[in-house]
Amino acid sequence: LVERLYGVSPTGDLGVLIAHRGALFLAIFAACVLAVFDPPARRALGIVVATSVIGFLVLYLRAGAPSGPLRTIAIVDAAALLPLAFVIVAAWRPQVA
């Protein structure tokens, strides 16, 4: 998958870093699943996911918005901004007792 998506050998230094990136995304995904069932976790996870999504989009644009697999990732991340904004607003809205 590392070779197909990013065009790098999975056994080289860059491939190992990319695979580690995948492991970190798996951790973010697992934490988001937890946040589905644990509303207090949503604030922290909103910040983590927003940092990841916005950070990638900034880096992608700074790199000149290259075509290929990175463009697909950028499109998915850009589409995620609106639902992410709703989740973050809901998580930070004061709860009425």
Beta strands, then each sheet from edge to edge (+ up, - down):
end
